[in-house]
Amino acid sequence: MKVRIHISLKPGVLDPQGRAVHHALESLGFGGVEDVRVGRLIELDVADETSDEALSQMCEKLLANTVIENYRIEKVAA
Amino acid sequence: MKVRIHISLKPGVLDPQGRAVHHALESLGFGGVEDVRVGRLIELDVADETSDEALSQMCEKLLANTVIENYRIEKVAA
């Protein structure tokens, strides 16, 4: 089973990487960009019997820093 | 308009970060994980009139390294 974990910074948390990308886009002449936030995308290939609970635990314990980040678990049809 | 850019390594490209995460998950006792790949998730807030062409150009020129990475553009309903 393929699972995608989307990890993004919580609203209000400063994102220097996103600001750098925003700046770079403007320098390249791309107008109309209002905001940029950079997060992570973790693609897991796990056994089909893996429970939702186990996936949440993986995020809480290792993949995401829940103090400053939100995560979203998306199961991808195989 | 909110746009999410999903950037992942092309198949076959070594992913040391993914291997480290895989290893760490196993050390924490999570079984059944077969593969882990780590990519990036870039959330853009752009003007509504931004064309698909401009979004592709942003990816090609700055956001993704198309030699080793694939990107996927997803428009999110506002």
Backbone of each chain as nested JSON, in Angstrom:
{
  "chains": [
    {"id": "A", "residues": [
      {"number": 1, "name": "MET", "atoms": {"N": [0.844, -1.188, 0.0], "CA": [0.0, 0.0, 0.0], "C": [0.884, 1.244, 0.0]}},
      {"number": 2, "name": "LYS", "atoms": {"N": [0.563, 2.146, -0.914], "CA": [1.322, 3.403, -0.971], "C": [0.617, 4.446, -0.111]}},
      {"number": 3, "name": "VAL", "atoms": {"N": [1.391, 5.147, 0.658], "CA": [0.839, 6.188, 1.519], "C": [1.676, 7.439, 1.337]}},
      {"number": 4, "name": "ARG", "atoms": {"N": [1.003, 8.56, 1.173], "CA": [1.735, 9.831, 1.104], "C": [1.475, 10.616, 2.371]}},
      {"number": 5, "name": "ILE", "atoms": {"N": [2.534, 11.113, 2.965], "CA": [2.398, 11.965, 4.145], "C": [2.77, 13.383, 3.726]}},
      {"number": 6, "name": "HIS", "atoms": {"N": [1.82, 14.284, 3.88], "CA": [2.07, 15.689, 3.538], "C": [2.372, 16.426, 4.835]}},
      {"number": 7, "name": "ILE", "atoms": {"N": [3.525, 17.022, 4.911], "CA": [3.904, 17.732, 6.129], "C": [4.111, 19.197, 5.799]}},
      {"number": 8, "name": "SER", "atoms": {"N": [3.384, 20.051, 6.511], "CA": [3.56, 21.487, 6.255], "C": [3.659, 22.23, 7.574]}},
      {"number": 9, "name": "LEU", "atoms": {"N": [4.312, 23.366, 7.538], "CA": [4.449, 24.186, 8.731], "C": [3.089, 24.717, 9.153]}},
      {"number": 10, "name": "LYS", "atoms": {"N": [2.859, 24.791, 10.453], "CA": [1.606, 25.366, 10.938], "C": [1.532, 26.84, 10.567]}},
      {"number": 11, "name": "PRO", "atoms": {"N": [0.303, 27.336, 10.391], "CA": [0.165, 28.764, 10.094], "C": [0.789, 29.582, 11.222]}},
      {"number": 12, "name": "GLY", "atoms": {"N": [1.49, 30.634, 10.867], "CA": [2.098, 31.479, 11.886], "C": [3.549, 31.145, 12.163]}},
      {"number": 13, "name": "VAL", "atoms": {"N": [3.963, 29.93, 11.788], "CA": [5.363, 29.561, 11.981], "C": [6.177, 30.158, 10.833]}},
      {"number": 14, "name": "LEU", "atoms": {"N": [7.23, 30.859, 11.164], "CA": [8.072, 31.486, 10.143], "C": [8.673, 30.436, 9.227]}},
      {"number": 15, "name": "ASP", "atoms": {"N": [8.707, 30.737, 7.931], "CA": [9.24, 29.788, 6.959], "C": [10.31, 30.477, 6.102]}},
      {"number": 16, "name": "PRO", "atoms": {"N": [11.556, 30.521, 6.604], "CA": [12.619, 31.225, 5.872], "C": [12.865, 30.611, 4.494]}},
      {"number": 17, "name": "GLN", "atoms": {"N": [12.727, 29.284, 4.39], "CA": [12.941, 28.627, 3.098], "C": [11.886, 29.106, 2.09]}},
      {"number": 18, "name": "GLY", "atoms": {"N": [10.646, 29.179, 2.573], "CA": [9.565, 29.659, 1.714], "C": [9.806, 31.097, 1.272]}},
      {"number": 19, "name": "ARG", "atoms": {"N": [10.292, 31.934, 2.19], "CA": [10.562, 33.332, 1.83], "C": [11.657, 33.417, 0.782]}},
      {"number": 20, "name": "ALA", "atoms": {"N": [12.674, 32.558, 0.933], "CA": [13.772, 32.559, -0.037], "C": [13.247, 32.169, -1.42]}},
      {"number": 21, "name": "VAL", "atoms": {"N": [12.375, 31.159, -1.455], "CA": [11.812, 30.717, -2.737], "C": [10.948, 31.827, -3.333]}},
      {"number": 22, "name": "HIS", "atoms": {"N": [10.148, 32.473, -2.484], "CA": [9.292, 33.568, -2.925], "C": [10.135, 34.665, -3.593]}},
      {"number": 23, "name": "HIS", "atoms": {"N": [11.203, 35.033, -2.9], "CA": [12.113, 36.048, -3.384], "C": [12.722, 35.637, -4.725]}},
      {"number": 24, "name": "ALA", "atoms": {"N": [13.149, 34.39, -4.805], "CA": [13.788, 33.894, -6.025], "C": [12.801, 33.908, -7.192]}},
      {"number": 25, "name": "LEU", "atoms": {"N": [11.545, 33.543, -6.923], "CA": [10.538, 33.557, -7.995], "C": [10.361, 34.977, -8.516]}},
      {"number": 26, "name": "GLU", "atoms": {"N": [10.311, 35.942, -7.599], "CA": [10.156, 37.331, -8.039], "C": [11.37, 37.798, -8.829]}},
      {"number": 27, "name": "SER", "atoms": {"N": [12.559, 37.392, -8.379], "CA": [13.777, 37.774, -9.11], "C": [13.763, 37.215, -10.525]}},
      {"number": 28, "name": "LEU", "atoms": {"N": [13.141, 36.051, -10.686], "CA": [13.076, 35.434, -12.014], "C": [11.962, 36.037, -12.872]}},
      {"number": 29, "name": "GLY", "atoms": {"N": [11.213, 36.972, -12.294], "CA": [10.201, 37.663, -13.079], "C": [8.802, 37.065, -12.985]}},
      {"number": 30, "name": "PHE", "atoms": {"N": [8.59, 36.122, -12.083], "CA": [7.248, 35.568, -11.919], "C": [6.452, 36.475, -10.983]}},
      {"number": 31, "name": "GLY", "atoms": {"N": [5.474, 37.151, -11.537], "CA": [4.662, 38.046, -10.711], "C": [3.463, 37.307, -10.134]}},
      {"number": 32, "name": "GLY", "atoms": {"N": [2.746, 37.982, -9.274], "CA": [1.483, 37.438, -8.759], "C": [1.618, 36.365, -7.714]}},
      {"number": 33, "name": "VAL", "atoms": {"N": [2.854, 36.115, -7.259], "CA": [3.014, 35.125, -6.202], "C": [2.835, 35.822, -4.863]}},
      {"number": 34, "name": "GLU", "atoms": {"N": [1.864, 35.387, -4.082], "CA": [1.579, 36.072, -2.835], "C": [2.242, 35.418, -1.628]}},
      {"number": 35, "name": "ASP", "atoms": {"N": [2.346, 34.099, -1.669], "CA": [2.945, 33.416, -0.524], "C": [3.519, 32.077, -0.965]}},
      {"number": 36, "name": "VAL", "atoms": {"N": [4.577, 31.669, -0.306], "CA": [5.191, 30.371, -0.583], "C": [5.496, 29.7, 0.747]}},
      {"number": 37, "name": "ARG", "atoms": {"N": [5.101, 28.447, 0.884], "CA": [5.435, 27.672, 2.084], "C": [6.044, 26.367, 1.601]}},
      {"number": 38, "name": "VAL", "atoms": {"N": [7.136, 25.983, 2.225], "CA": [7.796, 24.754, 1.802], "C": [7.612, 23.689, 2.875]}},
      {"number": 39, "name": "GLY", "atoms": {"N": [7.136, 22.545, 2.455], "CA": [6.953, 21.433, 3.381], "C": [7.616, 20.181, 2.84]}},
      {"number": 40, "name": "ARG", "atoms": {"N": [7.245, 19.037, 3.408], "CA": [7.823, 17.78, 2.96], "C": [6.741, 16.827, 2.502]}},
      {"number": 41, "name": "LEU", "atoms": {"N": [7.132, 15.931, 1.62], "CA": [6.224, 14.922, 1.095], "C": [6.945, 13.597, 1.289]}},
      {"number": 42, "name": "ILE", "atoms": {"N": [6.404, 12.742, 2.144], "CA": [7.064, 11.46, 2.402], "C": [6.197, 10.352, 1.821]}},
      {"number": 43, "name": "GLU", "atoms": {"N": [6.76, 9.584, 0.904], "CA": [6.029, 8.49, 0.278], "C": [6.463, 7.181, 0.92]}},
      {"number": 44, "name": "LEU", "atoms": {"N": [5.506, 6.499, 1.52], "CA": [5.796, 5.229, 2.178], "C": [5.178, 4.099, 1.374]}},
      {"number": 45, "name": "ASP", "atoms": {"N": [5.893, 3.006, 1.333], "CA": [5.344, 1.782, 0.758], "C": [5.255, 0.814, 1.932]}},
      {"number": 46, "name": "VAL", "atoms": {"N": [4.044, 0.592, 2.412], "CA": [3.884, -0.225, 3.624], "C": [3.014, -1.448, 3.353]}},
      {"number": 47, "name": "ALA", "atoms": {"N": [3.102, -2.403, 4.262], "CA": [2.288, -3.614, 4.15], "C": [0.801, -3.227, 4.191]}},
      {"number": 48, "name": "ASP", "atoms": {"N": [-0.025, -3.964, 3.444], "CA": [-1.441, -3.625, 3.328], "C": [-2.177, -3.622, 4.661]}},
      {"number": 49, "name": "GLU", "atoms": {"N": [-1.685, -4.448, 5.609], "CA": [-2.397, -4.543, 6.89], "C": [-1.992, -3.448, 7.88]}},
      {"number": 50, "name": "THR", "atoms": {"N": [-1.138, -2.518, 7.452], "CA": [-0.726, -1.436, 8.354], "C": [-1.945, -0.596, 8.746]}},
      {"number": 51, "name": "SER", "atoms": {"N": [-2.12, -0.4, 10.041], "CA": [-3.31, 0.323, 10.51], "C": [-3.121, 1.831, 10.426]}},
      {"number": 52, "name": "ASP", "atoms": {"N": [-4.252, 2.523, 10.41], "CA": [-4.21, 3.986, 10.425], "C": [-3.499, 4.474, 11.677]}},
      {"number": 53, "name": "GLU", "atoms": {"N": [-3.75, 3.757, 12.768], "CA": [-3.136, 4.104, 14.05], "C": [-1.605, 4.059, 13.939]}},
      {"number": 54, "name": "ALA", "atoms": {"N": [-1.08, 2.991, 13.286], "CA": [0.371, 2.87, 13.133], "C": [0.917, 4.024, 12.289]}},
      {"number": 55, "name": "LEU", "atoms": {"N": [0.186, 4.383, 11.247], "CA": [0.633, 5.489, 10.385], "C": [0.68, 6.803, 11.175]}},
      {"number": 56, "name": "SER", "atoms": {"N": [-0.359, 7.041, 11.971], "CA": [-0.37, 8.253, 12.785], "C": [0.804, 8.264, 13.757]}},
      {"number": 57, "name": "GLN", "atoms": {"N": [1.065, 7.09, 14.343], "CA": [2.175, 6.993, 15.288], "C": [3.516, 7.302, 14.611]}},
      {"number": 58, "name": "MET", "atoms": {"N": [3.685, 6.813, 13.383], "CA": [4.923, 7.104, 12.64], "C": [5.106, 8.606, 12.487]}},
      {"number": 59, "name": "CYS", "atoms": {"N": [3.992, 9.29, 12.165], "CA": [4.064, 10.744, 11.986], "C": [4.389, 11.433, 13.297]}},
      {"number": 60, "name": "GLU", "atoms": {"N": [3.678, 11.028, 14.355], "CA": [3.84, 11.697, 15.651], "C": [5.243, 11.49, 16.213]}},
      {"number": 61, "name": "LYS", "atoms": {"N": [5.765, 10.274, 16.028], "CA": [7.026, 9.944, 16.683], "C": [8.261, 10.307, 15.873]}},
      {"number": 62, "name": "LEU", "atoms": {"N": [8.128, 10.316, 14.559], "CA": [9.337, 10.52, 13.759], "C": [9.185, 11.517, 12.617]}},
      {"number": 63, "name": "LEU", "atoms": {"N": [8.138, 11.343, 11.816], "CA": [8.127, 12.047, 10.526], "C": [7.852, 13.536, 10.65]}},
      {"number": 64, "name": "ALA", "atoms": {"N": [6.943, 13.9, 11.545], "CA": [6.597, 15.311, 11.671], "C": [6.996, 15.833, 13.046]}},
      {"number": 65, "name": "ASN", "atoms": {"N": [7.325, 17.096, 13.11], "CA": [7.552, 17.754, 14.391], "C": [6.234, 18.45, 14.727]}},
      {"number": 66, "name": "THR", "atoms": {"N": [5.415, 17.791, 15.554], "CA": [4.045, 18.276, 15.744], "C": [3.961, 19.587, 16.519]}},
      {"number": 67, "name": "VAL", "atoms": {"N": [5.084, 20.042, 17.039], "CA": [5.07, 21.357, 17.69], "C": [4.873, 22.456, 16.636]}},
      {"number": 68, "name": "ILE", "atoms": {"N": [5.523, 22.272, 15.507], "CA": [5.467, 23.335, 14.485], "C": [4.883, 22.87, 13.152]}},
      {"number": 69, "name": "GLU", "atoms": {"N": [4.614, 21.582, 13.034], "CA": [4.15, 21.084, 11.736], "C": [2.824, 20.337, 11.833]}},
      {"number": 70, "name": "ASN", "atoms": {"N": [2.043, 20.444, 10.779], "CA": [0.846, 19.624, 10.607], "C": [1.166, 18.504, 9.644]}},
      {"number": 71, "name": "TYR", "atoms": {"N": [0.474, 17.385, 9.797], "CA": [0.641, 16.334, 8.796], "C": [-0.72, 15.84, 8.323]}},
      {"number": 72, "name": "ARG", "atoms": {"N": [-0.723, 15.296, 7.123], "CA": [-1.944, 14.749, 6.545], "C": [-1.559, 13.438, 5.885]}},
      {"number": 73, "name": "ILE", "atoms": {"N": [-2.322, 12.392, 6.18], "CA": [-2.019, 11.067, 5.642], "C": [-2.962, 10.79, 4.477]}},
      {"number": 74, "name": "GLU", "atoms": {"N": [-2.401, 10.453, 3.337], "CA": [-3.215, 10.171, 2.146], "C": [-2.856, 8.786, 1.636]}},
      {"number": 75, "name": "LYS", "atoms": {"N": [-3.855, 7.923, 1.583], "CA": [-3.609, 6.59, 1.031], "C": [-3.813, 6.643, -0.471]}},
      {"number": 76, "name": "VAL", "atoms": {"N": [-2.874, 6.056, -1.186], "CA": [-2.942, 6.101, -2.642], "C": [-3.375, 4.728, -3.142]}},
      {"number": 77, "name": "ALA", "atoms": {"N": [-4.37, 4.704, -4.009], "CA": [-4.815, 3.435, -4.578], "C": [-3.644, 2.751, -5.276]}},
      {"number": 78, "name": "ALA", "atoms": {"N": [-3.472, 1.472, -5.026], "CA": [-2.298, 0.762, -5.553], "C": [-2.391, 0.472, -7.048]}}
    ]},
    {"id": "B", "residues": [
      {"number": 1, "name": "MET", "atoms": {"N": [-5.349, 31.976, -5.622], "CA": [-5.452, 30.552, -5.945], "C": [-4.323, 29.81, -5.233]}},
      {"number": 2, "name": "LYS", "atoms": {"N": [-4.712, 28.715, -4.577], "CA": [-3.693, 27.907, -3.902], "C": [-3.241, 26.8, -4.851]}},
      {"number": 3, "name": "VAL", "atoms": {"N": [-1.955, 26.605, -4.904], "CA": [-1.397, 25.569, -5.761], "C": [-0.406, 24.767, -4.935]}},
      {"number": 4, "name": "ARG", "atoms": {"N": [-0.502, 23.443, -5.047], "CA": [0.484, 22.601, -4.365], "C": [1.381, 21.965, -5.412]}},
      {"number": 5, "name": "ILE", "atoms": {"N": [2.675, 22.068, -5.189], "CA": [3.631, 21.418, -6.084], "C": [4.232, 20.236, -5.319]}},
      {"number": 6, "name": "HIS", "atoms": {"N": [4.043, 19.052, -5.876], "CA": [4.594, 17.851, -5.255], "C": [5.877, 17.497, -5.995]}},
      {"number": 7, "name": "ILE", "atoms": {"N": [6.982, 17.454, -5.287], "CA": [8.252, 17.149, -5.937], "C": [8.812, 15.871, -5.337]}},
      {"number": 8, "name": "SER", "atoms": {"N": [9.081, 14.9, -6.197], "CA": [9.651, 13.642, -5.678], "C": [10.805, 13.212, -6.56]}},
      {"number": 9, "name": "LEU", "atoms": {"N": [11.708, 12.455, -5.98], "CA": [12.851, 11.955, -6.735], "C": [12.377, 10.979, -7.802]}},
      {"number": 10, "name": "LYS", "atoms": {"N": [13.022, 10.995, -8.952], "CA": [12.677, 10.035, -10.001], "C": [13.014, 8.623, -9.539]}},
      {"number": 11, "name": "PRO", "atoms": {"N": [12.274, 7.645, -10.04], "CA": [12.598, 6.262, -9.683], "C": [14.035, 5.958, -10.097]}},
      {"number": 12, "name": "GLY", "atoms": {"N": [14.753, 5.255, -9.248], "CA": [16.126, 4.9, -9.574], "C": [17.148, 5.839, -8.992]}},
      {"number": 13, "name": "VAL", "atoms": {"N": [16.704, 7.046, -8.62], "CA": [17.639, 7.979, -8.004], "C": [17.774, 7.622, -6.519]}},
      {"number": 14, "name": "LEU", "atoms": {"N": [18.995, 7.482, -6.054], "CA": [19.227, 7.121, -4.655], "C": [18.67, 8.182, -3.718]}},
      {"number": 15, "name": "ASP", "atoms": {"N": [18.055, 7.744, -2.64], "CA": [17.453, 8.666, -1.685], "C": [17.975, 8.371, -0.279]}},
      {"number": 16, "name": "PRO", "atoms": {"N": [19.145, 8.925, 0.058], "CA": [19.748, 8.645, 1.367], "C": [18.85, 9.083, 2.53]}},
      {"number": 17, "name": "GLN", "atoms": {"N": [18.145, 10.203, 2.334], "CA": [17.262, 10.696, 3.397], "C": [16.133, 9.689, 3.642]}},
      {"number": 18, "name": "GLY", "atoms": {"N": [15.59, 9.171, 2.539], "CA": [14.546, 8.162, 2.657], "C": [15.043, 6.905, 3.361]}},
      {"number": 19, "name": "ARG", "atoms": {"N": [16.264, 6.501, 3.028], "CA": [16.819, 5.314, 3.686], "C": [17.002, 5.531, 5.168]}},
      {"number": 20, "name": "ALA", "atoms": {"N": [17.435, 6.737, 5.519], "CA": [17.625, 7.052, 6.939], "C": [16.288, 6.988, 7.675]}},
      {"number": 21, "name": "VAL", "atoms": {"N": [15.241, 7.532, 7.038], "CA": [13.913, 7.503, 7.661], "C": [13.422, 6.059, 7.781]}},
      {"number": 22, "name": "HIS", "atoms": {"N": [13.631, 5.279, 6.738], "CA": [13.238, 3.864, 6.735], "C": [13.887, 3.147, 7.922]}},
      {"number": 23, "name": "HIS", "atoms": {"N": [15.181, 3.359, 8.045], "CA": [15.954, 2.748, 9.12], "C": [15.421, 3.175, 10.489]}},
      {"number": 24, "name": "ALA", "atoms": {"N": [15.152, 4.464, 10.615], "CA": [14.67, 4.995, 11.896], "C": [13.306, 4.409, 12.246]}},
      {"number": 25, "name": "LEU", "atoms": {"N": [12.436, 4.247, 11.238], "CA": [11.116, 3.656, 11.5], "C": [11.269, 2.232, 12.013]}},
      {"number": 26, "name": "GLU", "atoms": {"N": [12.183, 1.478, 11.387], "CA": [12.396, 0.105, 11.851], "C": [12.971, 0.087, 13.261]}},
      {"number": 27, "name": "SER", "atoms": {"N": [13.885, 0.991, 13.543], "CA": [14.455, 1.061, 14.9], "C": [13.388, 1.354, 15.933]}},
      {"number": 28, "name": "LEU", "atoms": {"N": [12.369, 2.11, 15.525], "CA": [11.285, 2.447, 16.45], "C": [10.273, 1.312, 16.566]}},
      {"number": 29, "name": "GLY", "atoms": {"N": [10.479, 0.24, 15.8], "CA": [9.606, -0.915, 15.923], "C": [8.443, -0.96, 14.945]}},
      {"number": 30, "name": "PHE", "atoms": {"N": [8.426, -0.059, 13.97], "CA": [7.366, -0.095, 12.964], "C": [7.737, -1.103, 11.887]}},
      {"number": 31, "name": "GLY", "atoms": {"N": [7.012, -2.193, 11.824], "CA": [7.304, -3.219, 10.83], "C": [6.515, -2.978, 9.556]}},
      {"number": 32, "name": "GLY", "atoms": {"N": [6.815, -3.756, 8.548], "CA": [6.014, -3.733, 7.319], "C": [6.28, -2.545, 6.412]}},
      {"number": 33, "name": "VAL", "atoms": {"N": [7.297, -1.738, 6.746], "CA": [7.612, -0.623, 5.853], "C": [8.571, -1.132, 4.786]}},
      {"number": 34, "name": "GLU", "atoms": {"N": [8.167, -1.021, 3.529], "CA": [9.003, -1.569, 2.458], "C": [9.898, -0.524, 1.804]}},
      {"number": 35, "name": "ASP", "atoms": {"N": [9.405, 0.682, 1.713], "CA": [10.205, 1.711, 1.057], "C": [9.786, 3.086, 1.557]}},
      {"number": 36, "name": "VAL", "atoms": {"N": [10.739, 3.988, 1.594], "CA": [10.449, 5.366, 1.994], "C": [11.168, 6.291, 1.019]}},
      {"number": 37, "name": "ARG", "atoms": {"N": [10.448, 7.264, 0.499], "CA": [11.061, 8.283, -0.356], "C": [10.657, 9.64, 0.196]}},
      {"number": 38, "name": "VAL", "atoms": {"N": [11.61, 10.521, 0.276], "CA": [11.322, 11.844, 0.823], "C": [11.378, 12.885, -0.288]}},
      {"number": 39, "name": "GLY", "atoms": {"N": [10.324, 13.645, -0.403], "CA": [10.283, 14.706, -1.409], "C": [9.896, 16.02, -0.768]}},
      {"number": 40, "name": "ARG", "atoms": {"N": [9.504, 16.978, -1.607], "CA": [9.113, 18.283, -1.098], "C": [7.695, 18.627, -1.512]}},
      {"number": 41, "name": "LEU", "atoms": {"N": [7.08, 19.447, -0.7], "CA": [5.726, 19.91, -0.969], "C": [5.776, 21.423, -0.887]}},
      {"number": 42, "name": "ILE", "atoms": {"N": [5.545, 22.081, -2.011], "CA": [5.615, 23.546, -2.01], "C": [4.217, 24.101, -2.226]}},
      {"number": 43, "name": "GLU", "atoms": {"N": [3.761, 24.898, -1.28], "CA": [2.424, 25.484, -1.372], "C": [2.558, 26.932, -1.814]}},
      {"number": 44, "name": "LEU", "atoms": {"N": [1.955, 27.224, -2.954], "CA": [2.021, 28.579, -3.486], "C": [0.652, 29.226, -3.384]}},
      {"number": 45, "name": "ASP", "atoms": {"N": [0.669, 30.505, -3.097], "CA": [-0.562, 31.287, -3.143], "C": [-0.335, 32.287, -4.269]}},
      {"number": 46, "name": "VAL", "atoms": {"N": [-0.989, 32.055, -5.4], "CA": [-0.716, 32.892, -6.571], "C": [-1.982, 33.591, -7.047]}},
      {"number": 47, "name": "ALA", "atoms": {"N": [-1.791, 34.619, -7.861], "CA": [-2.922, 35.35, -8.437], "C": [-3.762, 34.386, -9.277]}},
      {"number": 48, "name": "ASP", "atoms": {"N": [-5.086, 34.6, -9.275], "CA": [-5.997, 33.683, -9.969], "C": [-5.714, 33.579, -11.461]}},
      {"number": 49, "name": "GLU", "atoms": {"N": [-5.15, 34.64, -12.037], "CA": [-4.939, 34.627, -13.487], "C": [-3.625, 33.951, -13.889]}},
      {"number": 50, "name": "THR", "atoms": {"N": [-2.897, 33.408, -12.915], "CA": [-1.628, 32.736, -13.232], "C": [-1.89, 31.527, -14.138]}},
      {"number": 51, "name": "SER", "atoms": {"N": [-1.171, 31.468, -15.242], "CA": [-1.412, 30.392, -16.218], "C": [-0.702, 29.11, -15.821]}},
      {"number": 52, "name": "ASP", "atoms": {"N": [-1.207, 28.004, -16.358], "CA": [-0.562, 26.708, -16.135], "C": [0.872, 26.753, -16.641]}},
      {"number": 53, "name": "GLU", "atoms": {"N": [1.048, 27.455, -17.759], "CA": [2.364, 27.591, -18.358], "C": [3.347, 28.262, -17.382]}},
      {"number": 54, "name": "ALA", "atoms": {"N": [2.884, 29.317, -16.716], "CA": [3.746, 30.018, -15.759], "C": [4.102, 29.094, -14.591]}},
      {"number": 55, "name": "LEU", "atoms": {"N": [3.128, 28.307, -14.135], "CA": [3.394, 27.385, -13.023], "C": [4.436, 26.338, -13.432]}},
      {"number": 56, "name": "SER", "atoms": {"N": [4.292, 25.81, -14.65], "CA": [5.274, 24.831, -15.125], "C": [6.658, 25.449, -15.189]}},
      {"number": 57, "name": "GLN", "atoms": {"N": [6.704, 26.687, -15.678], "CA": [7.991, 27.387, -15.79], "C": [8.639, 27.569, -14.422]}},
      {"number": 58, "name": "MET", "atoms": {"N": [7.827, 27.894, -13.411], "CA": [8.366, 28.052, -12.048], "C": [9.03, 26.747, -11.6]}},
      {"number": 59, "name": "CYS", "atoms": {"N": [8.356, 25.628, -11.905], "CA": [8.903, 24.329, -11.509], "C": [10.196, 24.035, -12.25]}},
      {"number": 60, "name": "GLU", "atoms": {"N": [10.157, 24.255, -13.57], "CA": [11.307, 23.909, -14.407], "C": [12.526, 24.759, -14.065]}},
      {"number": 61, "name": "LYS", "atoms": {"N": [12.268, 26.037, -13.777], "CA": [13.395, 26.956, -13.604], "C": [13.907, 27.032, -12.188]}},
      {"number": 62, "name": "LEU", "atoms": {"N": [13.047, 26.772, -11.223], "CA": [13.501, 26.978, -9.839], "C": [13.138, 25.857, -8.879]}},
      {"number": 63, "name": "LEU", "atoms": {"N": [11.871, 25.47, -8.89], "CA": [11.402, 24.646, -7.764], "C": [11.897, 23.21, -7.806]}},
      {"number": 64, "name": "ALA", "atoms": {"N": [11.954, 22.633, -8.996], "CA": [12.384, 21.236, -9.097], "C": [13.68, 21.14, -9.881]}},
      {"number": 65, "name": "ASN", "atoms": {"N": [14.462, 20.148, -9.546], "CA": [15.647, 19.838, -10.339], "C": [15.232, 18.707, -11.281]}},
      {"number": 66, "name": "THR", "atoms": {"N": [14.885, 19.098, -12.513], "CA": [14.246, 18.115, -13.404], "C": [15.191, 17.013, -13.879]}},
      {"number": 67, "name": "VAL", "atoms": {"N": [16.463, 17.141, -13.566], "CA": [17.378, 16.05, -13.903], "C": [17.08, 14.829, -13.026]}},
      {"number": 68, "name": "ILE", "atoms": {"N": [16.805, 15.088, -11.758], "CA": [16.594, 13.968, -10.83], "C": [15.213, 13.953, -10.185]}},
      {"number": 69, "name": "GLU", "atoms": {"N": [14.414, 14.988, -10.439], "CA": [13.116, 15.056, -9.752], "C": [11.948, 15.194, -10.72]}},
      {"number": 70, "name": "ASN", "atoms": {"N": [10.829, 14.603, -10.328], "CA": [9.564, 14.814, -11.02], "C": [8.735, 15.81, -10.229]}},
      {"number": 71, "name": "TYR", "atoms": {"N": [7.883, 16.558, -10.919], "CA": [6.975, 17.427, -10.182], "C": [5.554, 17.243, -10.683]}},
      {"number": 72, "name": "ARG", "atoms": {"N": [4.623, 17.542, -9.8], "CA": [3.208, 17.443, -10.141], "C": [2.532, 18.689, -9.581]}},
      {"number": 73, "name": "ILE", "atoms": {"N": [1.748, 19.342, -10.42], "CA": [1.08, 20.575, -10.006], "C": [-0.372, 20.266, -9.677]}},
      {"number": 74, "name": "GLU", "atoms": {"N": [-0.781, 20.645, -8.501], "CA": [-2.166, 20.392, -8.075], "C": [-2.799, 21.709, -7.657]}},
      {"number": 75, "name": "LYS", "atoms": {"N": [-3.89, 22.056, -8.328], "CA": [-4.599, 23.274, -7.935], "C": [-5.604, 22.933, -6.855]}},
      {"number": 76, "name": "VAL", "atoms": {"N": [-5.618, 23.736, -5.822], "CA": [-6.506, 23.467, -4.703], "C": [-7.663, 24.454, -4.757]}},
      {"number": 77, "name": "ALA", "atoms": {"N": [-8.876, 23.937, -4.66], "CA": [-10.048, 24.815, -4.669], "C": [-9.947, 25.794, -3.518]}},
      {"number": 78, "name": "ALA", "atoms": {"N": [-10.216, 27.045, -3.778], "CA": [-10.016, 28.083, -2.757], "C": [-11.111, 28.111, -1.701]}}
    ]}
  ]
}
